[in-house]
Amino acid sequence: MGLTSHIEELKKKHSDLSHRVEVAQRSPGTSDAEIADMKKQKLRLKEEIERLSAEHA
């Protein structure tokens, strides 16, 4: 897998996770801990995307 396609895959995962966070925040059955965990995963993906994009530039 090339770097560009890897970055695009990470962006897709970030977008999917963002949507899951939004849905979870509206769902009363989702715990704050679960939402916080998803947000941490989202942040890690964003940081990885930024790091790889900077290396690729």
mmCIF file as Biopython writes it, N, C-alpha, C and O atoms, coordinates in Angstrom:
data_model
#
loop_
_atom_site.group_PDB
_atom_site.id
_atom_site.type_symbol
_atom_site.label_atom_id
_atom_site.label_alt_id
_atom_site.label_comp_id
_atom_site.label_asym_id
_atom_site.label_entity_id
_atom_site.label_seq_id
_atom_site.pdbx_PDB_ins_code
_atom_site.Cartn_x
_atom_site.Cartn_y
_atom_site.Cartn_z
_atom_site.occupancy
_atom_site.B_iso_or_equiv
_atom_site.auth_seq_id
_atom_site.auth_asym_id
_atom_site.pdbx_PDB_model_num
ATOM 1   N N  . MET A ? 1  ? 0.847   -1.174 0.000  1.0 0.0 1  A 1 
ATOM 2   C CA . MET A ? 1  ? 0.000   0.000  0.000  1.0 0.0 1  A 1 
ATOM 3   C C  . MET A ? 1  ? 0.888   1.232  0.000  1.0 0.0 1  A 1 
ATOM 4   O O  . MET A ? 1  ? 1.806   1.340  0.813  1.0 0.0 1  A 1 
ATOM 5   N N  . GLY A ? 2  ? 0.616   2.167  -0.914 1.0 0.0 2  A 1 
ATOM 6   C CA . GLY A ? 2  ? 1.378   3.398  -0.971 1.0 0.0 2  A 1 
ATOM 7   C C  . GLY A ? 2  ? 1.006   4.331  0.173  1.0 0.0 2  A 1 
ATOM 8   O O  . GLY A ? 2  ? -0.038  4.183  0.808  1.0 0.0 2  A 1 
ATOM 9   N N  . LEU A ? 3  ? 1.875   5.280  0.415  1.0 0.0 3  A 1 
ATOM 10  C CA . LEU A ? 3  ? 1.666   6.220  1.516  1.0 0.0 3  A 1 
ATOM 11  C C  . LEU A ? 3  ? 0.378   7.019  1.327  1.0 0.0 3  A 1 
ATOM 12  O O  . LEU A ? 3  ? -0.375  7.228  2.278  1.0 0.0 3  A 1 
ATOM 13  N N  . THR A ? 4  ? 0.129   7.460  0.102  1.0 0.0 4  A 1 
ATOM 14  C CA . THR A ? 4  ? -1.076  8.247  -0.165 1.0 0.0 4  A 1 
ATOM 15  C C  . THR A ? 4  ? -2.332  7.439  0.127  1.0 0.0 4  A 1 
ATOM 16  O O  . THR A ? 4  ? -3.264  7.948  0.749  1.0 0.0 4  A 1 
ATOM 17  N N  . SER A ? 5  ? -2.365  6.201  -0.311 1.0 0.0 5  A 1 
ATOM 18  C CA . SER A ? 5  ? -3.551  5.379  -0.057 1.0 0.0 5  A 1 
ATOM 19  C C  . SER A ? 5  ? -3.685  5.056  1.431  1.0 0.0 5  A 1 
ATOM 20  O O  . SER A ? 5  ? -4.797  4.927  1.943  1.0 0.0 5  A 1 
ATOM 21  N N  . HIS A ? 6  ? -2.561  4.926  2.114  1.0 0.0 6  A 1 
ATOM 22  C CA . HIS A ? 6  ? -2.603  4.684  3.562  1.0 0.0 6  A 1 
ATOM 23  C C  . HIS A ? 6  ? -3.195  5.898  4.279  1.0 0.0 6  A 1 
ATOM 24  O O  . HIS A ? 6  ? -4.020  5.747  5.180  1.0 0.0 6  A 1 
ATOM 25  N N  . ILE A ? 7  ? -2.779  7.089  3.884  1.0 0.0 7  A 1 
ATOM 26  C CA . ILE A ? 7  ? -3.313  8.322  4.467  1.0 0.0 7  A 1 
ATOM 27  C C  . ILE A ? 7  ? -4.813  8.416  4.198  1.0 0.0 7  A 1 
ATOM 28  O O  . ILE A ? 7  ? -5.583  8.777  5.088  1.0 0.0 7  A 1 
ATOM 29  N N  . GLU A ? 8  ? -5.226  8.094  2.984  1.0 0.0 8  A 1 
ATOM 30  C CA . GLU A ? 8  ? -6.656  8.139  2.644  1.0 0.0 8  A 1 
ATOM 31  C C  . GLU A ? 8  ? -7.455  7.146  3.483  1.0 0.0 8  A 1 
ATOM 32  O O  . GLU A ? 8  ? -8.570  7.447  3.909  1.0 0.0 8  A 1 
ATOM 33  N N  . GLU A ? 9  ? -6.896  5.981  3.717  1.0 0.0 9  A 1 
ATOM 34  C CA . GLU A ? 9  ? -7.564  4.980  4.554  1.0 0.0 9  A 1 
ATOM 35  C C  . GLU A ? 9  ? -7.697  5.489  5.990  1.0 0.0 9  A 1 
ATOM 36  O O  . GLU A ? 9  ? -8.738  5.303  6.619  1.0 0.0 9  A 1 
ATOM 37  N N  . LEU A ? 10 ? -6.651  6.127  6.507  1.0 0.0 10 A 1 
ATOM 38  C CA . LEU A ? 10 ? -6.718  6.705  7.854  1.0 0.0 10 A 1 
ATOM 39  C C  . LEU A ? 10 ? -7.766  7.808  7.924  1.0 0.0 10 A 1 
ATOM 40  O O  . LEU A ? 10 ? -8.480  7.924  8.921  1.0 0.0 10 A 1 
ATOM 41  N N  . LYS A ? 11 ? -7.863  8.622  6.869  1.0 0.0 11 A 1 
ATOM 42  C CA . LYS A ? 11 ? -8.868  9.682  6.833  1.0 0.0 11 A 1 
ATOM 43  C C  . LYS A ? 11 ? -10.278 9.100  6.850  1.0 0.0 11 A 1 
ATOM 44  O O  . LYS A ? 11 ? -11.177 9.638  7.496  1.0 0.0 11 A 1 
ATOM 45  N N  . LYS A ? 12 ? -10.458 7.991  6.129  1.0 0.0 12 A 1 
ATOM 46  C CA . LYS A ? 12 ? -11.764 7.326  6.107  1.0 0.0 12 A 1 
ATOM 47  C C  . LYS A ? 12 ? -12.109 6.796  7.502  1.0 0.0 12 A 1 
ATOM 48  O O  . LYS A ? 12 ? -13.238 6.946  7.968  1.0 0.0 12 A 1 
ATOM 49  N N  . LYS A ? 13 ? -11.135 6.179  8.159  1.0 0.0 13 A 1 
ATOM 50  C CA . LYS A ? 13 ? -11.362 5.665  9.509  1.0 0.0 13 A 1 
ATOM 51  C C  . LYS A ? 13 ? -11.696 6.812  10.462 1.0 0.0 13 A 1 
ATOM 52  O O  . LYS A ? 13 ? -12.575 6.678  11.314 1.0 0.0 13 A 1 
ATOM 53  N N  . HIS A ? 14 ? -10.994 7.941  10.319 1.0 0.0 14 A 1 
ATOM 54  C CA . HIS A ? 14 ? -11.242 9.113  11.159 1.0 0.0 14 A 1 
ATOM 55  C C  . HIS A ? 14 ? -12.671 9.616  10.951 1.0 0.0 14 A 1 
ATOM 56  O O  . HIS A ? 14 ? -13.371 9.931  11.914 1.0 0.0 14 A 1 
ATOM 57  N N  . SER A ? 15 ? -13.094 9.689  9.698  1.0 0.0 15 A 1 
ATOM 58  C CA . SER A ? 15 ? -14.447 10.148 9.383  1.0 0.0 15 A 1 
ATOM 59  C C  . SER A ? 15 ? -15.500 9.197  9.948  1.0 0.0 15 A 1 
ATOM 60  O O  . SER A ? 15 ? -16.494 9.637  10.526 1.0 0.0 15 A 1 
ATOM 61  N N  . ASP A ? 16 ? -15.280 7.897  9.778  1.0 0.0 16 A 1 
ATOM 62  C CA . ASP A ? 16 ? -16.210 6.900  10.315 1.0 0.0 16 A 1 
ATOM 63  C C  . ASP A ? 16 ? -16.303 7.007  11.834 1.0 0.0 16 A 1 
ATOM 64  O O  . ASP A ? 16 ? -17.389 6.935  12.409 1.0 0.0 16 A 1 
ATOM 65  N N  . LEU A ? 17 ? -15.163 7.177  12.466 1.0 0.0 17 A 1 
ATOM 66  C CA . LEU A ? 17 ? -15.127 7.292  13.923 1.0 0.0 17 A 1 
ATOM 67  C C  . LEU A ? 17 ? -15.825 8.576  14.384 1.0 0.0 17 A 1 
ATOM 68  O O  . LEU A ? 17 ? -16.503 8.587  15.411 1.0 0.0 17 A 1 
ATOM 69  N N  . SER A ? 18 ? -15.654 9.632  13.631 1.0 0.0 18 A 1 
ATOM 70  C CA . SER A ? 18 ? -16.317 10.896 13.947 1.0 0.0 18 A 1 
ATOM 71  C C  . SER A ? 18 ? -17.834 10.710 13.930 1.0 0.0 18 A 1 
ATOM 72  O O  . SER A ? 18 ? -18.544 11.196 14.811 1.0 0.0 18 A 1 
ATOM 73  N N  . HIS A ? 19 ? -18.307 10.008 12.925 1.0 0.0 19 A 1 
ATOM 74  C CA . HIS A ? 19 ? -19.742 9.727  12.835 1.0 0.0 19 A 1 
ATOM 75  C C  . HIS A ? 19 ? -20.199 8.871  14.016 1.0 0.0 19 A 1 
ATOM 76  O O  . HIS A ? 19 ? -21.252 9.131  14.598 1.0 0.0 19 A 1 
ATOM 77  N N  . ARG A ? 20 ? -19.421 7.865  14.369 1.0 0.0 20 A 1 
ATOM 78  C CA . ARG A ? 20 ? -19.773 6.996  15.509 1.0 0.0 20 A 1 
ATOM 79  C C  . ARG A ? 20 ? -19.842 7.790  16.811 1.0 0.0 20 A 1 
ATOM 80  O O  . ARG A ? 20 ? -20.713 7.542  17.645 1.0 0.0 20 A 1 
ATOM 81  N N  . VAL A ? 21 ? -18.921 8.751  16.989 1.0 0.0 21 A 1 
ATOM 82  C CA . VAL A ? 21 ? -18.927 9.589  18.189 1.0 0.0 21 A 1 
ATOM 83  C C  . VAL A ? 21 ? -20.213 10.415 18.236 1.0 0.0 21 A 1 
ATOM 84  O O  . VAL A ? 21 ? -20.857 10.512 19.281 1.0 0.0 21 A 1 
ATOM 85  N N  . GLU A ? 22 ? -20.580 11.007 17.102 1.0 0.0 22 A 1 
ATOM 86  C CA . GLU A ? 22 ? -21.802 11.814 17.047 1.0 0.0 22 A 1 
ATOM 87  C C  . GLU A ? 22 ? -23.027 10.977 17.419 1.0 0.0 22 A 1 
ATOM 88  O O  . GLU A ? 22 ? -23.872 11.416 18.199 1.0 0.0 22 A 1 
ATOM 89  N N  . VAL A ? 23 ? -23.115 9.787  16.864 1.0 0.0 23 A 1 
ATOM 90  C CA . VAL A ? 23 ? -24.245 8.904  17.161 1.0 0.0 23 A 1 
ATOM 91  C C  . VAL A ? 23 ? -24.229 8.506  18.642 1.0 0.0 23 A 1 
ATOM 92  O O  . VAL A ? 23 ? -25.272 8.505  19.296 1.0 0.0 23 A 1 
ATOM 93  N N  . ALA A ? 24 ? -23.073 8.176  19.156 1.0 0.0 24 A 1 
ATOM 94  C CA . ALA A ? 24 ? -22.949 7.753  20.558 1.0 0.0 24 A 1 
ATOM 95  C C  . ALA A ? 24 ? -23.334 8.873  21.521 1.0 0.0 24 A 1 
ATOM 96  O O  . ALA A ? 24 ? -23.936 8.623  22.565 1.0 0.0 24 A 1 
ATOM 97  N N  . GLN A ? 25 ? -22.988 10.094 21.170 1.0 0.0 25 A 1 
ATOM 98  C CA . GLN A ? 25 ? -23.313 11.220 22.039 1.0 0.0 25 A 1 
ATOM 99  C C  . GLN A ? 25 ? -24.819 11.459 22.114 1.0 0.0 25 A 1 
ATOM 100 O O  . GLN A ? 25 ? -25.316 11.996 23.104 1.0 0.0 25 A 1 
ATOM 101 N N  . ARG A ? 26 ? -25.532 11.068 21.085 1.0 0.0 26 A 1 
ATOM 102 C CA . ARG A ? 26 ? -26.991 11.230 21.089 1.0 0.0 26 A 1 
ATOM 103 C C  . ARG A ? 26 ? -27.694 10.014 21.694 1.0 0.0 26 A 1 
ATOM 104 O O  . ARG A ? 26 ? -28.898 10.053 21.944 1.0 0.0 26 A 1 
ATOM 105 N N  . SER A ? 27 ? -26.952 8.950  21.927 1.0 0.0 27 A 1 
ATOM 106 C CA . SER A ? 27 ? -27.532 7.725  22.457 1.0 0.0 27 A 1 
ATOM 107 C C  . SER A ? 27 ? -27.355 7.671  23.971 1.0 0.0 27 A 1 
ATOM 108 O O  . SER A ? 27 ? -26.226 7.676  24.462 1.0 0.0 27 A 1 
ATOM 109 N N  . PRO A ? 28 ? -28.458 7.621  24.713 1.0 0.0 28 A 1 
ATOM 110 C CA . PRO A ? 28 ? -28.343 7.614  26.176 1.0 0.0 28 A 1 
ATOM 111 C C  . PRO A ? 28 ? -27.685 6.341  26.726 1.0 0.0 28 A 1 
ATOM 112 O O  . PRO A ? 28 ? -27.242 6.332  27.874 1.0 0.0 28 A 1 
ATOM 113 N N  . GLY A ? 29 ? -27.614 5.276  25.932 1.0 0.0 29 A 1 
ATOM 114 C CA . GLY A ? 29 ? -27.030 4.026  26.404 1.0 0.0 29 A 1 
ATOM 115 C C  . GLY A ? 29 ? -25.519 3.965  26.318 1.0 0.0 29 A 1 
ATOM 116 O O  . GLY A ? 29 ? -24.913 3.005  26.794 1.0 0.0 29 A 1 
ATOM 117 N N  . THR A ? 30 ? -24.908 4.958  25.729 1.0 0.0 30 A 1 
ATOM 118 C CA . THR A ? 30 ? -23.456 4.957  25.563 1.0 0.0 30 A 1 
ATOM 119 C C  . THR A ? 30 ? -22.811 5.679  26.740 1.0 0.0 30 A 1 
ATOM 120 O O  . THR A ? 30 ? -23.171 6.812  27.061 1.0 0.0 30 A 1 
ATOM 121 N N  . SER A ? 31 ? -21.861 5.015  27.372 1.0 0.0 31 A 1 
ATOM 122 C CA . SER A ? 31 ? -21.201 5.605  28.538 1.0 0.0 31 A 1 
ATOM 123 C C  . SER A ? 31 ? -20.214 6.694  28.118 1.0 0.0 31 A 1 
ATOM 124 O O  . SER A ? 31 ? -19.714 6.711  26.993 1.0 0.0 31 A 1 
ATOM 125 N N  . ASP A ? 32 ? -19.955 7.592  29.053 1.0 0.0 32 A 1 
ATOM 126 C CA . ASP A ? 32 ? -18.978 8.652  28.807 1.0 0.0 32 A 1 
ATOM 127 C C  . ASP A ? 32 ? -17.600 8.070  28.532 1.0 0.0 32 A 1 
ATOM 128 O O  . ASP A ? 32 ? -16.835 8.620  27.739 1.0 0.0 32 A 1 
ATOM 129 N N  . ALA A ? 33 ? -17.286 6.962  29.184 1.0 0.0 33 A 1 
ATOM 130 C CA . ALA A ? 33 ? -15.980 6.315  28.985 1.0 0.0 33 A 1 
ATOM 131 C C  . ALA A ? 33 ? -15.834 5.807  27.551 1.0 0.0 33 A 1 
ATOM 132 O O  . ALA A ? 33 ? -14.767 5.936  26.951 1.0 0.0 33 A 1 
ATOM 133 N N  . GLU A ? 34 ? -16.903 5.231  27.002 1.0 0.0 34 A 1 
ATOM 134 C CA . GLU A ? 34 ? -16.857 4.746  25.620 1.0 0.0 34 A 1 
ATOM 135 C C  . GLU A ? 34 ? -16.657 5.906  24.649 1.0 0.0 34 A 1 
ATOM 136 O O  . GLU A ? 34 ? -15.870 5.814  23.707 1.0 0.0 34 A 1 
ATOM 137 N N  . ILE A ? 35 ? -17.374 6.986  24.889 1.0 0.0 35 A 1 
ATOM 138 C CA . ILE A ? 35 ? -17.247 8.162  24.022 1.0 0.0 35 A 1 
ATOM 139 C C  . ILE A ? 35 ? -15.833 8.737  24.121 1.0 0.0 35 A 1 
ATOM 140 O O  . ILE A ? 35 ? -15.234 9.095  23.107 1.0 0.0 35 A 1 
ATOM 141 N N  . ALA A ? 36 ? -15.309 8.824  25.326 1.0 0.0 36 A 1 
ATOM 142 C CA . ALA A ? 36 ? -13.950 9.346  25.522 1.0 0.0 36 A 1 
ATOM 143 C C  . ALA A ? 36 ? -12.927 8.467  24.808 1.0 0.0 36 A 1 
ATOM 144 O O  . ALA A ? 36 ? -11.970 8.976  24.223 1.0 0.0 36 A 1 
ATOM 145 N N  . ASP A ? 37 ? -13.126 7.156  24.852 1.0 0.0 37 A 1 
ATOM 146 C CA . ASP A ? 37 ? -12.211 6.230  24.178 1.0 0.0 37 A 1 
ATOM 147 C C  . ASP A ? 37 ? -12.245 6.443  22.662 1.0 0.0 37 A 1 
ATOM 148 O O  . ASP A ? 37 ? -11.204 6.460  22.006 1.0 0.0 37 A 1 
ATOM 149 N N  . MET A ? 38 ? -13.443 6.603  22.120 1.0 0.0 38 A 1 
ATOM 150 C CA . MET A ? 38 ? -13.557 6.848  20.677 1.0 0.0 38 A 1 
ATOM 151 C C  . MET A ? 38 ? -12.897 8.169  20.299 1.0 0.0 38 A 1 
ATOM 152 O O  . MET A ? 38 ? -12.254 8.263  19.254 1.0 0.0 38 A 1 
ATOM 153 N N  . LYS A ? 39 ? -13.052 9.184  21.137 1.0 0.0 39 A 1 
ATOM 154 C CA . LYS A ? 39 ? -12.435 10.480 20.859 1.0 0.0 39 A 1 
ATOM 155 C C  . LYS A ? 39 ? -10.914 10.379 20.894 1.0 0.0 39 A 1 
ATOM 156 O O  . LYS A ? 39 ? -10.228 11.020 20.097 1.0 0.0 39 A 1 
ATOM 157 N N  . LYS A ? 40 ? -10.386 9.576  21.817 1.0 0.0 40 A 1 
ATOM 158 C CA . LYS A ? 40 ? -8.928  9.373  21.881 1.0 0.0 40 A 1 
ATOM 159 C C  . LYS A ? 40 ? -8.435  8.674  20.621 1.0 0.0 40 A 1 
ATOM 160 O O  . LYS A ? 40 ? -7.402  9.044  20.063 1.0 0.0 40 A 1 
ATOM 161 N N  . GLN A ? 41 ? -9.180  7.656  20.171 1.0 0.0 41 A 1 
ATOM 162 C CA . GLN A ? 41 ? -8.813  6.953  18.942 1.0 0.0 41 A 1 
ATOM 163 C C  . GLN A ? 41 ? -8.820  7.920  17.759 1.0 0.0 41 A 1 
ATOM 164 O O  . GLN A ? 41 ? -7.929  7.889  16.910 1.0 0.0 41 A 1 
ATOM 165 N N  . LYS A ? 42 ? -9.834  8.773  17.719 1.0 0.0 42 A 1 
ATOM 166 C CA . LYS A ? 42 ? -9.959  9.757  16.658 1.0 0.0 42 A 1 
ATOM 167 C C  . LYS A ? 42 ? -8.766  10.717 16.664 1.0 0.0 42 A 1 
ATOM 168 O O  . LYS A ? 42 ? -8.222  11.039 15.608 1.0 0.0 42 A 1 
ATOM 169 N N  . LEU A ? 43 ? -8.367  11.167 17.838 1.0 0.0 43 A 1 
ATOM 170 C CA . LEU A ? 43 ? -7.223  12.067 17.962 1.0 0.0 43 A 1 
ATOM 171 C C  . LEU A ? 43 ? -5.935  11.382 17.500 1.0 0.0 43 A 1 
ATOM 172 O O  . LEU A ? 43 ? -5.123  11.988 16.801 1.0 0.0 43 A 1 
ATOM 173 N N  . ARG A ? 44 ? -5.749  10.116 17.893 1.0 0.0 44 A 1 
ATOM 174 C CA . ARG A ? 44 ? -4.548  9.377  17.459 1.0 0.0 44 A 1 
ATOM 175 C C  . ARG A ? 44 ? -4.518  9.268  15.931 1.0 0.0 44 A 1 
ATOM 176 O O  . ARG A ? 44 ? -3.463  9.424  15.316 1.0 0.0 44 A 1 
ATOM 177 N N  . LEU A ? 45 ? -5.676  9.000  15.323 1.0 0.0 45 A 1 
ATOM 178 C CA . LEU A ? 45 ? -5.729  8.918  13.863 1.0 0.0 45 A 1 
ATOM 179 C C  . LEU A ? 45 ? -5.369  10.263 13.236 1.0 0.0 45 A 1 
ATOM 180 O O  . LEU A ? 45 ? -4.608  10.318 12.270 1.0 0.0 45 A 1 
ATOM 181 N N  . LYS A ? 46 ? -5.916  11.342 13.784 1.0 0.0 46 A 1 
ATOM 182 C CA . LYS A ? 46 ? -5.633  12.672 13.255 1.0 0.0 46 A 1 
ATOM 183 C C  . LYS A ? 46 ? -4.143  12.987 13.337 1.0 0.0 46 A 1 
ATOM 184 O O  . LYS A ? 46 ? -3.555  13.508 12.389 1.0 0.0 46 A 1 
ATOM 185 N N  . GLU A ? 47 ? -3.543  12.667 14.477 1.0 0.0 47 A 1 
ATOM 186 C CA . GLU A ? 47 ? -2.106  12.921 14.646 1.0 0.0 47 A 1 
ATOM 187 C C  . GLU A ? 47 ? -1.286  12.097 13.661 1.0 0.0 47 A 1 
ATOM 188 O O  . GLU A ? 47 ? -0.306  12.591 13.104 1.0 0.0 47 A 1 
ATOM 189 N N  . GLU A ? 48 ? -1.678  10.855 13.445 1.0 0.0 48 A 1 
ATOM 190 C CA . GLU A ? 48 ? -0.968  9.985  12.496 1.0 0.0 48 A 1 
ATOM 191 C C  . GLU A ? 48 ? -1.108  10.525 11.075 1.0 0.0 48 A 1 
ATOM 192 O O  . GLU A ? 48 ? -0.141  10.529 10.314 1.0 0.0 48 A 1 
ATOM 193 N N  . ILE A ? 49 ? -2.314  10.983 10.714 1.0 0.0 49 A 1 
ATOM 194 C CA . ILE A ? 49 ? -2.541  11.560 9.388  1.0 0.0 49 A 1 
ATOM 195 C C  . ILE A ? 49 ? -1.649  12.780 9.198  1.0 0.0 49 A 1 
ATOM 196 O O  . ILE A ? 49 ? -1.008  12.927 8.158  1.0 0.0 49 A 1 
ATOM 197 N N  . GLU A ? 50 ? -1.606  13.660 10.205 1.0 0.0 50 A 1 
ATOM 198 C CA . GLU A ? 50 ? -0.778  14.862 10.113 1.0 0.0 50 A 1 
ATOM 199 C C  . GLU A ? 50 ? 0.696   14.517 10.001 1.0 0.0 50 A 1 
ATOM 200 O O  . GLU A ? 50 ? 1.424   15.127 9.218  1.0 0.0 50 A 1 
ATOM 201 N N  . ARG A ? 51 ? 1.138   13.542 10.781 1.0 0.0 51 A 1 
ATOM 202 C CA . ARG A ? 51 ? 2.548   13.143 10.738 1.0 0.0 51 A 1 
ATOM 203 C C  . ARG A ? 51 ? 2.932   12.594 9.366  1.0 0.0 51 A 1 
ATOM 204 O O  . ARG A ? 51 ? 3.950   12.978 8.790  1.0 0.0 51 A 1 
ATOM 205 N N  . LEU A ? 52 ? 2.099   11.689 8.856  1.0 0.0 52 A 1 
ATOM 206 C CA . LEU A ? 52 ? 2.386   11.085 7.557  1.0 0.0 52 A 1 
ATOM 207 C C  . LEU A ? 52 ? 2.296   12.108 6.426  1.0 0.0 52 A 1 
ATOM 208 O O  . LEU A ? 52 ? 3.080   12.071 5.478  1.0 0.0 52 A 1 
ATOM 209 N N  . SER A ? 53 ? 1.334   13.015 6.538  1.0 0.0 53 A 1 
ATOM 210 C CA . SER A ? 53 ? 1.190   14.055 5.510  1.0 0.0 53 A 1 
ATOM 211 C C  . SER A ? 53 ? 2.405   14.962 5.494  1.0 0.0 53 A 1 
ATOM 212 O O  . SER A ? 53 ? 2.860   15.363 4.423  1.0 0.0 53 A 1 
ATOM 213 N N  . ALA A ? 54 ? 2.938   15.292 6.657  1.0 0.0 54 A 1 
ATOM 214 C CA . ALA A ? 54 ? 4.115   16.144 6.746  1.0 0.0 54 A 1 
ATOM 215 C C  . ALA A ? 54 ? 5.335   15.436 6.142  1.0 0.0 54 A 1 
ATOM 216 O O  . ALA A ? 54 ? 6.153   16.064 5.470  1.0 0.0 54 A 1 
ATOM 217 N N  . GLU A ? 55 ? 5.447   14.138 6.386  1.0 0.0 55 A 1 
ATOM 218 C CA . GLU A ? 55 ? 6.561   13.365 5.826  1.0 0.0 55 A 1 
ATOM 219 C C  . GLU A ? 55 ? 6.437   13.265 4.312  1.0 0.0 55 A 1 
ATOM 220 O O  . GLU A ? 55 ? 7.437   13.266 3.594  1.0 0.0 55 A 1 
ATOM 221 N N  . HIS A ? 56 ? 5.212   13.179 3.842  1.0 0.0 56 A 1 
ATOM 222 C CA . HIS A ? 56 ? 4.929   12.982 2.425  1.0 0.0 56 A 1 
ATOM 223 C C  . HIS A ? 56 ? 5.133   14.281 1.626  1.0 0.0 56 A 1 
ATOM 224 O O  . HIS A ? 56 ? 5.426   14.242 0.431  1.0 0.0 56 A 1 
ATOM 225 N N  . ALA A ? 57 ? 4.977   15.407 2.288  1.0 0.0 57 A 1 
ATOM 226 C CA . ALA A ? 57 ? 5.051   16.705 1.601  1.0 0.0 57 A 1 
ATOM 227 C C  . ALA A ? 57 ? 6.459   17.032 1.144  1.0 0.0 57 A 1 
ATOM 228 O O  . ALA A ? 57 ? 6.687   18.086 0.551  1.0 0.0 57 A 1 
#
